Amino acid sequence: MEKQLCTYALKEILEEHTDHSKTIRAKEIIDILEDLYDMRISRKKLYSSLRQLETLGNTIIYDPHSKGYKLENRPFSKGEVFILCNAVHASNFISQEISNTLIHKLLKMLSKVDRNEYNDEVFKPNPKKVENNELMHNIEIASSAISKHKKMSFRYMHYNRDKELRPVSESVILIEPRYICYVDGRPYLIIEGGREPGFMHFRLDRICDAKVSSKNCILPFNRIDAYEYANNKLFMFAGKDVKVTIRCKKRVLDTMIDLFGRSIMLRDIDADHYEFSVTVNDNGIVFLAQQYLDVIEIISPFDVRNRVKQALIPAVTSYK
């Protein structure tokens, strides 16, 4: 047991104090083992533990110039860890408390020097993060319910006048969870068996008191339908799906592909415009048309085009 503990401690020391350019000498390792782990070992035992680490799949490099050792292979490179940390930090739907915990765990895979580089140079405050600390719990509950084909219960929250997330009512929502997806950088739970027939969706970061029900799901489920639902719900608005023809200026093609994917079939209208057709929900496309008023135009269907036109009338009046 003592030998196993020594090997484990040795790996921790190498992970903490070495990286691709920094090594640690045998005497320093022995001193750290004694000071921090209360282990007194000889150089012979140290070399034996290093060989055991290599036997377990770790690559230990000895640098004759610095006369020190370093751990060569890590689960993630520094750049990969930084990308993951930045993604967690930039995700508004992950609360600050959960972000700090996740980032701390990710940075533990780096050396002390590399961790300090992230903390000193990369980290910037993100004031847009939500307050709900139940996100990870919600994901675990939803995943468990989906895999077990069980219903799921929860309460749903909205912001109040004081900008605090609070349940809209004390009543519990009971649904059949189908799929977790991420749209516009936000996590959604796609469900059936709600107040309306067919699929609905809820923000996972606005769910609280989530529980796996003992009741089995009873509605038939086709997973392809859930994918299509998520892809067609532009901005995750509620509404009916319609096939819409859009005319856009060529300079915003990047944005259109970001929104609708590379599968859109482009038609050259003139030197400055493309046209393409997509199936999306009607409320979402009306919202999009108002956002990109100067660069896109809804060509058809007429009722959606007219809704955009009617929505612009009070907007123009407001700016008079």
C-alpha positions as CSV (number, residue, x, y, z in Angstrom):
1,M,0.0,0.0,0.0
2,E,2.8,2.4,0.9
3,K,4.5,1.8,-2.5
4,Q,1.2,2.6,-4.3
5,L,0.7,5.8,-2.3
6,C,4.2,6.9,-3.1
7,T,3.6,6.3,-6.8
8,Y,0.4,8.2,-6.7
9,A,2.0,11.1,-4.9
10,L,4.9,11.1,-7.4
11,K,2.5,11.5,-10.3
12,E,0.8,14.4,-8.5
13,I,4.1,16.1,-8.0
14,L,5.1,15.7,-11.7
15,E,1.7,16.9,-12.8
16,E,1.9,19.9,-10.5
17,H,5.5,21.0,-11.0
18,T,6.5,20.0,-14.6
19,D,5.4,20.8,-18.1
20,H,6.8,20.6,-21.6
21,S,9.6,23.1,-20.7
22,K,10.0,22.7,-16.9
23,T,11.6,19.7,-15.1
24,I,12.1,18.8,-11.4
25,R,15.2,17.2,-9.9
26,A,15.2,14.1,-7.9
27,K,16.2,15.9,-4.7
28,E,13.3,18.3,-5.1
29,I,10.9,15.4,-5.5
30,I,12.2,13.7,-2.4
31,D,11.9,17.0,-0.4
32,I,8.3,17.6,-1.6
33,L,7.3,14.0,-0.7
34,E,8.7,14.5,2.8
35,D,7.2,18.1,3.3
36,L,3.8,17.6,1.8
37,Y,3.1,13.9,1.9
38,D,5.1,12.9,5.0
39,M,6.9,10.2,3.0
40,R,10.6,9.6,3.4
41,I,12.1,7.7,0.5
42,S,15.6,7.0,-0.9
43,R,16.7,7.8,-4.4
44,K,16.6,4.1,-5.2
45,K,12.9,3.9,-4.2
46,L,12.2,7.1,-6.2
47,Y,13.7,5.6,-9.4
48,S,11.7,2.4,-8.8
49,S,8.5,4.5,-8.5
50,L,9.3,6.4,-11.7
51,R,9.7,3.1,-13.5
52,Q,6.4,1.9,-12.1
53,L,4.7,5.1,-13.4
54,E,6.0,4.3,-16.8
55,T,4.7,0.8,-16.6
56,L,1.3,2.2,-15.9
57,G,1.4,4.1,-19.2
58,N,3.0,7.4,-18.2
59,T,5.8,8.9,-20.2
60,I,8.5,10.2,-17.9
61,I,11.3,12.2,-19.6
62,Y,14.7,12.8,-18.1
63,D,16.5,15.9,-19.3
64,P,20.3,15.6,-18.9
65,H,20.7,19.4,-19.3
66,S,18.5,20.4,-16.3
67,K,19.1,17.0,-14.7
68,G,15.4,16.8,-13.9
69,Y,12.3,14.8,-14.8
70,K,9.0,15.8,-16.4
71,L,5.7,14.2,-17.2
72,E,5.3,14.2,-21.0
73,N,1.8,12.8,-21.6
74,R,-1.2,14.6,-20.2
75,P,-5.0,14.0,-21.0
76,F,-5.2,17.5,-22.5
77,S,-2.6,20.0,-23.8
78,K,-2.5,23.5,-22.3
79,G,-4.3,24.9,-25.3
80,E,-7.1,22.3,-25.1
81,V,-7.6,23.0,-21.4
82,F,-7.7,26.8,-22.0
83,I,-10.3,26.3,-24.7
84,L,-12.5,24.2,-22.4
85,C,-12.0,26.7,-19.5
86,N,-12.9,29.7,-21.8
87,A,-16.0,27.8,-23.1
88,V,-17.2,27.2,-19.5
89,H,-16.4,30.8,-18.5
90,A,-18.2,32.3,-21.6
91,S,-21.3,30.1,-21.2
92,N,-23.9,32.4,-19.6
93,F,-26.1,29.5,-18.7
94,I,-23.5,28.1,-16.3
95,S,-23.6,29.9,-13.0
96,Q,-20.4,31.5,-11.6
97,E,-20.2,29.0,-8.8
98,I,-20.4,26.0,-11.1
99,S,-18.0,27.6,-13.6
100,N,-15.4,28.1,-10.9
101,T,-15.7,24.5,-9.9
102,L,-15.4,23.2,-13.4
103,I,-12.5,25.5,-14.3
104,H,-10.7,24.5,-11.1
105,K,-11.0,20.8,-12.1
106,L,-9.8,21.4,-15.6
107,L,-6.8,23.5,-14.5
108,K,-5.8,20.7,-12.2
109,M,-4.7,18.9,-15.3
110,L,-2.0,21.5,-15.9
111,S,1.1,22.4,-14.1
112,K,1.1,25.2,-11.5
113,V,2.9,27.6,-13.9
114,D,0.3,27.0,-16.7
115,R,-2.6,27.4,-14.2
116,N,-1.2,30.8,-13.1
117,E,-0.9,31.8,-16.8
118,Y,-4.7,31.2,-17.2
119,N,-5.6,33.0,-14.0
120,D,-3.4,36.0,-14.6
121,E,-3.9,36.6,-18.3
122,V,-7.0,34.8,-19.7
123,F,-9.7,35.1,-17.0
124,K,-12.0,38.1,-17.3
125,P,-15.3,38.6,-15.3
126,N,-18.5,37.5,-17.0
127,P,-21.4,39.5,-15.5
128,K,-24.1,37.8,-17.7
129,K,-24.0,34.4,-15.9
130,V,-27.2,33.1,-14.5
131,E,-27.8,32.5,-10.8
132,N,-29.2,29.0,-11.0
133,N,-26.8,26.5,-9.6
134,E,-28.9,23.5,-10.4
135,L,-27.8,23.1,-14.1
136,M,-25.6,20.1,-13.6
137,H,-28.2,18.4,-11.5
138,N,-30.8,19.1,-14.1
139,I,-28.6,17.6,-16.9
140,E,-28.0,14.5,-14.8
141,I,-31.7,14.1,-14.0
142,A,-32.8,14.7,-17.6
143,S,-30.1,12.3,-18.9
144,S,-31.2,9.6,-16.4
145,A,-34.9,10.0,-17.2
146,I,-34.2,9.8,-21.0
147,S,-32.1,6.7,-20.7
148,K,-34.6,4.9,-18.4
149,H,-37.6,6.0,-20.4
150,K,-39.1,7.6,-17.3
151,K,-41.1,10.8,-16.9
152,M,-39.5,13.8,-15.3
153,S,-41.0,16.5,-13.0
154,F,-39.7,20.0,-12.3
155,R,-40.7,23.6,-11.7
156,Y,-39.9,26.4,-14.2
157,M,-38.4,29.8,-13.5
158,H,-38.6,33.3,-15.1
159,Y,-37.0,36.6,-14.1
160,N,-39.0,38.8,-11.8
161,R,-38.9,42.6,-11.5
162,D,-35.9,42.3,-9.3
163,K,-34.1,40.3,-12.0
164,E,-34.1,37.2,-9.9
165,L,-35.0,33.7,-11.3
166,R,-38.0,32.5,-9.5
167,P,-40.6,29.7,-10.2
168,V,-43.6,31.0,-12.1
169,S,-45.9,28.9,-9.9
170,E,-45.8,26.2,-7.2
171,S,-47.3,23.6,-9.5
172,V,-45.0,20.9,-10.7
173,I,-44.6,20.1,-14.4
174,L,-44.7,16.4,-15.4
175,I,-43.4,15.6,-18.9
176,E,-41.7,13.0,-21.0
177,P,-38.1,14.1,-21.7
178,R,-36.7,13.3,-25.2
179,Y,-33.5,15.1,-25.9
180,I,-31.0,17.7,-24.7
181,C,-29.7,20.1,-27.2
182,Y,-27.8,23.4,-27.3
183,V,-29.1,26.3,-29.5
184,D,-27.6,29.8,-29.6
185,G,-25.3,28.8,-26.7
186,R,-28.1,27.7,-24.4
187,P,-29.1,24.3,-23.2
188,Y,-32.7,23.1,-23.9
189,L,-34.7,20.0,-22.9
190,I,-37.0,18.8,-25.7
191,I,-40.1,17.1,-24.3
192,E,-43.5,15.6,-25.1
193,G,-46.6,15.2,-23.0
194,G,-46.8,18.9,-22.1
195,R,-49.7,21.2,-22.2
196,E,-49.7,21.1,-26.0
197,P,-49.5,18.1,-28.3
198,G,-46.2,17.3,-29.9
199,F,-42.8,18.6,-28.9
200,M,-42.1,21.5,-26.6
201,H,-38.9,22.8,-25.1
202,F,-37.6,24.2,-21.8
203,R,-34.4,26.0,-20.9
204,L,-32.4,23.6,-18.6
205,D,-30.8,26.5,-16.8
206,R,-34.3,27.7,-15.7
207,I,-35.5,24.4,-14.3
208,C,-35.5,23.8,-10.6
209,D,-36.5,20.9,-8.3
210,A,-36.0,18.4,-11.1
211,K,-36.7,14.7,-10.3
212,V,-37.0,11.4,-12.2
213,S,-40.5,10.2,-11.9
214,S,-41.4,6.5,-11.2
215,K,-43.9,6.7,-14.1
216,N,-42.8,5.3,-17.4
217,C,-43.0,7.3,-20.7
218,I,-46.0,6.1,-22.7
219,L,-45.9,8.2,-25.9
220,P,-44.1,6.7,-29.0
221,F,-40.8,8.5,-29.7
222,N,-38.9,8.9,-32.9
223,R,-35.5,10.5,-32.2
224,I,-35.2,12.0,-35.7
225,D,-38.3,14.1,-34.9
226,A,-36.5,15.7,-32.0
227,Y,-33.5,16.6,-34.1
228,E,-35.8,18.2,-36.7
229,Y,-37.7,20.1,-34.0
230,A,-34.5,21.6,-32.7
231,N,-33.1,22.5,-36.1
232,N,-36.4,24.2,-37.2
233,K,-37.0,26.1,-34.0
234,L,-35.2,29.3,-34.9
235,F,-34.1,31.0,-31.6
236,M,-36.2,28.3,-30.0
237,F,-39.4,30.3,-30.4
238,A,-42.7,28.5,-30.1
239,G,-44.8,28.5,-33.3
240,K,-45.7,26.4,-36.3
241,D,-43.1,25.3,-38.9
242,V,-43.3,27.0,-42.3
243,K,-41.2,26.9,-45.4
244,V,-39.8,30.3,-46.0
245,T,-37.9,31.8,-48.9
246,I,-35.3,34.4,-47.8
247,R,-33.4,36.9,-49.9
248,C,-30.2,38.1,-48.3
249,K,-27.3,40.3,-49.2
250,K,-24.2,38.3,-50.1
251,R,-22.1,40.0,-47.4
252,V,-24.1,38.3,-44.7
253,L,-23.8,34.7,-46.1
254,D,-21.5,33.8,-43.1
255,T,-24.3,34.7,-40.7
256,M,-27.0,32.8,-42.7
257,I,-24.8,29.7,-42.7
258,D,-24.2,30.0,-39.0
259,L,-28.0,30.2,-38.5
260,F,-29.2,27.6,-41.0
261,G,-26.3,25.4,-41.8
262,R,-24.3,24.6,-44.9
263,S,-27.1,22.5,-46.4
264,I,-29.0,25.6,-47.7
265,M,-29.3,25.7,-51.5
266,L,-28.2,29.1,-52.7
267,R,-29.7,30.8,-55.7
268,D,-27.9,33.9,-57.2
269,I,-30.5,36.6,-57.8
270,D,-28.1,39.4,-58.8
271,A,-24.6,40.6,-58.1
272,D,-25.5,41.4,-54.5
273,H,-28.2,38.9,-53.4
274,Y,-28.8,35.2,-52.7
275,E,-32.1,33.4,-52.2
276,F,-32.7,30.2,-50.3
277,S,-35.5,28.3,-48.7
278,V,-35.6,26.9,-45.2
279,T,-38.2,25.3,-42.9
280,V,-38.4,27.2,-39.6
281,N,-41.0,28.3,-37.1
282,D,-43.0,31.4,-38.0
283,N,-42.3,33.4,-34.9
284,G,-38.6,32.9,-35.1
285,I,-38.3,34.0,-38.7
286,V,-40.3,37.2,-38.0
287,F,-38.0,38.0,-35.2
288,L,-34.9,37.3,-37.4
289,A,-36.3,39.5,-40.2
290,Q,-36.6,42.4,-37.8
291,Q,-33.0,41.8,-36.5
292,Y,-31.5,41.8,-40.0
293,L,-33.9,44.3,-41.5
294,D,-31.3,46.0,-43.8
295,V,-29.8,42.8,-45.2
296,I,-32.6,40.1,-45.5
297,E,-36.1,40.1,-46.9
298,I,-38.8,37.5,-46.5
299,I,-40.0,36.7,-50.0
300,S,-42.6,34.0,-49.2
301,P,-45.0,32.9,-47.8
302,F,-47.2,36.0,-48.0
303,D,-48.6,35.8,-44.5
304,V,-45.1,35.7,-42.9
305,R,-44.0,38.5,-45.1
306,N,-47.0,40.5,-44.1
307,R,-46.4,39.8,-40.4
308,V,-42.9,41.4,-40.7
309,K,-44.4,44.4,-42.5
310,Q,-47.1,44.9,-39.8
311,A,-44.5,44.5,-37.1
312,L,-42.4,47.3,-38.6
313,I,-45.2,49.9,-38.6
314,P,-45.2,50.5,-34.8
315,A,-41.4,50.3,-34.7
316,V,-41.1,53.1,-37.3
317,T,-43.7,55.1,-35.4
318,S,-41.7,54.8,-32.2
319,Y,-38.7,56.5,-33.8
320,K,-40.7,59.5,-35.2
